[in-house]
């Protein structure tokens, strides 16, 4: 089975943790331990988020007065290299003899995408209200509420063509475990003559992961995060996990645009475009989620592994 696994950026640098390289290495080690069993039994492609990391790099870049702030597309490429390096090293350590490669990946977006007028993608740390307001005024940021505080939000245009797709496919067909499209890929526009130019934005990694999984004819899109399943009425006394659902059932519900919403949308799109199954669940349960025994399973008909009558949407 060909599996595309998308790791949440907050699973690699958890809320409230110091943004230190060693802390991220430890978290990535735990992530790889969860993924290794999937990789031993299936053909695996890995993509990942970069929200906390790209936000922190943006802060560091803005603090240096000797040069203009580094644009988000360049910062995105930096995080692809950094996180990809750590993932690749840990995957090689966990899977001796397995070929692993990290590929910087560009994704074409529409420069007229309405997302540029409505920033929604959270990046960087969570700030208390007063600090957030001061930063927004000083740096021209757009803010949005997030888990009791505020985070910077930036444009998140729809992912289009994956520029390096043929190279990714070549590597996968050769048996290489590929880490690619990190952070949703580096956002670029394509000119009339095919020239590529970077864009000040961050593409959602789940939606880009769906594009990647569909383009590679994957059997499973595995969306791994820091919660065990999609919940109906999350944050209320009536909250309950959704074990199995179809896209039409999920689309009747509402999910936060900055967190679970893109994961649900990516899962729905993958199944609607002909993918056999998408699954959303906790990173530490990756093997069980892939097997259909945990998380939220999304299919077009009878879900895999558990009864469709269980906690239906």
C-alpha positions in Angstrom: 0.0 0.0 0.0 1.3 3.5 -0.9 0.8 5.9 2.0 1.4 9.6 2.1 1.7 10.7 5.8 1.4 14.4 6.7 2.9 15.3 10.1 1.5 18.4 11.9 4.0 21.2 12.7 2.8 21.3 16.3 3.6 17.6 16.6 7.2 18.5 15.9 7.4 21.6 18.1 4.7 21.4 20.7 2.8 24.3 22.2 4.8 26.0 24.9 8.1 24.3 24.1 11.3 26.2 23.6 12.2 26.4 19.9 15.5 24.6 20.3 17.0 22.2 17.8 17.5 19.5 20.4 13.9 19.6 21.5 12.7 19.3 17.9 15.1 16.5 17.3 13.6 14.6 20.3 10.1 15.2 19.0 11.0 14.1 15.5 12.6 11.0 17.0 9.2 10.2 18.6 7.5 10.9 15.3 9.7 8.6 13.4 9.3 5.8 16.0 5.6 6.0 15.3 6.1 6.1 11.5 8.7 3.3 11.3 6.1 0.5 11.6 4.1 2.0 8.8 7.3 2.3 6.7 8.2 -1.3 7.3 4.9 -2.6 5.9 4.1 0.0 3.3 5.5 2.3 0.7 5.8 5.6 2.6 6.0 9.3 1.5 6.3 11.9 4.3 5.3 15.5 4.3 5.2 17.8 7.3 4.0 21.1 8.7 6.2 24.1 9.5 3.9 26.7 11.2 5.9 27.1 14.4 9.2 26.9 12.7 8.6 29.4 9.9 7.0 31.8 12.3 10.1 31.7 14.6 12.5 32.2 11.6 10.4 35.2 10.6 10.8 36.7 14.0 14.6 36.1 13.9 14.9 37.6 10.5 12.8 40.7 11.4 15.0 41.3 14.5 18.1 42.0 12.3 18.0 45.6 11.3 20.9 45.3 8.8 18.8 43.8 6.0 15.2 43.6 4.7 13.1 40.8 6.3 13.5 37.5 4.6 10.3 36.6 2.5 8.1 33.7 3.6 8.9 31.6 0.5 12.6 31.6 1.4 11.9 30.9 5.1 9.7 28.1 4.0 12.6 26.6 2.0 14.8 26.9 5.1 12.3 25.0 7.2 11.9 22.3 4.6 15.7 21.8 4.7 15.9 21.9 8.5 12.9 19.6 9.3 13.7 17.4 6.3 17.3 16.9 7.5 16.1 15.8 11.0 13.4 13.5 9.6 15.7 11.9 7.1 18.4 11.3 9.7 16.0 9.7 12.2 14.3 7.6 9.5 17.7 6.3 8.4 18.5 5.4 12.0 15.2 3.7 12.5 15.2 1.8 9.2 18.8 0.6 8.5 19.4 -0.1 4.9 16.4 2.0 3.7 17.1 4.7 1.1 15.7 8.0 2.3 15.8 11.4 0.5 14.6 14.9 1.3 13.5 17.0 -1.7 12.9 20.8 -1.6 9.5 21.1 -3.3 7.9 24.1 -5.0 4.1 24.3 -5.4 2.4 26.6 -7.9 -0.3 28.9 -6.6 -2.6 31.4 -8.2 -1.5 35.0 -7.6 -5.1 36.1 -7.6 -6.2 33.6 -5.0 -8.7 35.3 -2.6 -6.6 33.9 0.4 -4.2 36.9 -0.1 -7.0 39.2 1.1 -8.0 36.9 4.0 -4.9 35.6 6.0 -5.8 32.5 7.9 -2.7 30.3 8.3 -1.3 30.5 11.8 2.5 30.6 12.1 4.9 31.1 15.0 4.2 30.9 18.8 1.1 31.8 20.7 1.3 35.3 22.3 -0.6 36.8 25.2 -3.0 39.6 24.1 -0.9 42.6 25.0 2.3 41.3 23.5 0.5 40.2 20.4 -1.1 43.6 19.9 2.3 45.3 20.3 3.9 43.0 17.7 1.1 43.5 15.3 1.4 47.3 15.5 5.2 47.2 15.2 5.4 44.7 12.4 2.1 45.0 10.5 1.0 41.5 11.4 -2.5 40.1 11.1 -3.6 38.2 14.3 -6.1 35.6 15.1 -7.2 33.9 18.4 -5.5 30.6 19.1 -5.8 28.4 22.2 -6.3 31.3 24.7 -3.9 33.7 23.1 -3.1 35.0 19.6 -0.9 33.9 16.7 0.2 35.7 13.5 -1.7 34.6 10.5 -0.6 34.8 6.8 -2.1 34.1 3.4 -2.6 30.4 2.7 -3.4 30.0 -1.1 -4.7 26.8 -2.6 -2.0 24.4 -3.7 -1.8 23.8 -7.5 0.8 21.9 -9.5 3.7 20.3 -7.6 6.8 21.4 -9.6 9.0 18.4 -8.6 6.3 15.8 -9.0 8.1 13.8 -11.7 11.2 13.6 -9.5 9.2 12.5 -6.5 7.5 9.8 -8.5 10.9 8.6 -9.9 12.3 8.3 -6.4 9.2 6.6 -5.0 9.1 4.1 -7.9 12.8 3.3 -7.1 11.9 2.4 -3.5 13.1 5.6 -1.9 11.3 6.9 1.2 10.8 10.5 0.2 10.4 13.5 2.5 8.9 16.3 0.4 6.4 19.2 0.1 7.3 20.2 3.7 5.2 23.1 5.0 2.9 22.7 2.1 5.8 23.3 -0.3 7.5 26.6 -1.3 4.8 28.8 -2.9 5.6 30.0 -6.4 3.9 31.6 -9.3 4.5 30.6 -12.9 5.0 33.2 -15.6 4.0 33.0 -19.3 7.3 31.5 -20.2 7.3 29.0 -17.3 9.6 31.1 -15.1 9.0 30.5 -11.4 8.9 33.3 -8.7 8.5 32.9 -5.0 5.4 34.3 -3.2 4.9 35.7 0.3 2.6 33.0 1.7 2.5 29.7 3.4 0.5 26.8 1.8 -1.5 24.5 4.1 0.5 21.3 4.4 -2.7 19.1 4.6 -4.1 20.4 1.4 -0.7 20.1 -0.3 -0.4 16.6 1.1 -3.7 15.7 -0.5 -2.5 17.1 -3.9 0.6 15.0 -3.5 -1.2 11.8 -2.5 -3.7 12.1 -5.3 -0.9 12.8 -7.9 1.0 9.8 -6.7 -2.1 7.5 -6.8 -1.6 6.8 -3.1 -3.9 4.2 -1.4 -4.0 6.1 1.9 -3.7 9.7 3.0 -2.6 9.7 6.7 -3.1 13.0 8.5 -1.3 12.9 11.8 -1.7 15.5 14.5 -1.8 15.9 18.3 -5.4 14.7 18.8 -6.7 11.2 18.6 -9.6 11.8 16.2 -11.8 14.4 14.7 -14.4 15.5 17.3 -17.9 16.6 16.8 -18.7 19.7 19.0 -15.0 20.0 20.1 -14.5 22.1 23.2 -18.0 21.5 24.5 -19.5 19.1 27.0 -21.1 17.3 24.0 -17.8 16.6 22.3 -17.5 13.1 20.8 -15.0 11.4 18.5 -16.0 10.7 14.9 -14.6 7.2 14.2 -15.9 6.8 10.6 -17.5 9.1 8.1 -17.9 9.9 4.4 -17.0 13.3 2.9 -20.6 14.3 2.6 -21.2 13.6 6.3 -18.1 15.6 7.3 -19.0 18.5 5.1 -22.2 19.0 7.1 -20.1 19.8 10.2 -18.0 22.9 10.9 -14.3 22.7 12.0 -11.8 25.5 12.9 -10.1 26.9 9.8 -6.7 27.2 11.5 -6.4 23.6 12.7 -8.8 20.7 12.1 -10.6 22.3 9.1 -7.9 21.8 6.5 -7.3 18.2 7.7 -11.0 17.4 7.2 -11.0 19.2 3.9 -7.9 17.3 2.7 -9.4 14.0 3.7 -12.6 14.7 1.9 -10.9 15.9 -1.3 -8.7 12.8 -1.4 -11.6 10.4 -1.2 -13.7 12.5 -3.6 -10.9 12.4 -6.2 -10.8 8.6 -6.1 -8.5 7.8 -3.1 -9.5 4.7 -1.3 -9.2 6.1 2.2 -8.0 9.0 4.3 -7.4 8.9 8.1 -6.9 11.5 10.7 -5.4 10.7 14.1 -2.7 11.0 16.7 0.9 10.8 15.6 1.7 8.2 18.3 -1.1 6.0 17.0 0.2 6.1 13.4 0.3 2.4 12.8 -3.2 1.8 14.2 -4.6 4.8 12.3 -3.1 3.5 9.1 -4.6 0.1 9.8 -8.1 1.6 10.3 -8.2 0.7 14.0 -7.9 4.3 15.4 -8.5 7.9 14.5 -11.2 9.1 12.1 -11.5 7.0 8.9 -12.9 8.7 5.8 -14.1 6.6 2.9 -16.6 6.9 0.1 -18.6 3.8 1.4 -18.0 1.3 4.1 -15.0 2.5 6.3 -12.1 0.2 6.8 -11.4 -1.6 10.1 -14.5 -0.4 12.1 -18.3 -0.4 11.7 -19.8 2.6 9.9 -22.4 2.7 12.6 -19.8 3.7 15.2 -20.1 7.4 16.2 -21.2 8.4 12.7 -21.0 12.1 11.8 
